[in-house]
Amino acid sequence: MKKWWIGLAVLGGYCIPFVYLALLEDFRTGTLLGYLLLLVGFTVLAFIGQRWGHLLFVVAGNIVSYFISIYFAGRMDTFGWDGYFKPLTAEQLILLVSLLMLIPQLIAIVVAMSLEAKKRIKKITK
């Protein structure tokens, strides 16, 4: 494991409740900008985590991000935003979006792994 502080920084990045913020942006403005930022944020964090050999922090970060988003969504129920995401509740939508965000993260991890493999092959052939 290289440079453990990078892994902690990745984990810290996942502590941002990206899914909650995306839903909040959708609820407040009706735009999908929050979902785009969610996609970029998760993908970049997964790429950096894999590139520096901290896949465990990426997995833990996804779990932490999910629970932080659930916490904040639970506090928003008093403002009546649950009906906005019908037929799903906000918590169900957070789970669905969190699971869907695993797909671009897996792609980013595969890209990081292939770049690392190409780098190793170059070193061997020199």
FENRAJO-V48749 format. One line per field, one symbol per residue. ss: DSSP state (~ for helix, > for strand, _ for the rest). phi: phi as a letter, one per 20 degrees, with the letter a starting at -180 (. if undefined). Layout:
ss: ???
phi: ???
This chain:
ss: ___~~~~~~~~~~~___~~~~~~~~~~~~___~~~~~~~~~~~~~~~~~~~___~~~~~~~~~~~~~~~~~~~~~~~~~__~~~~____~~~~~~~~~~~~~~~~~~~~~~~~~~~~~~~~~~~~_
phi: .elgfffffffffffffgfgffffffffdmdegfffffffgfffffffgfgemcfffffffffffgffffgffffegfemefffegeeefffffffffffffffffffffffffffffffffffff
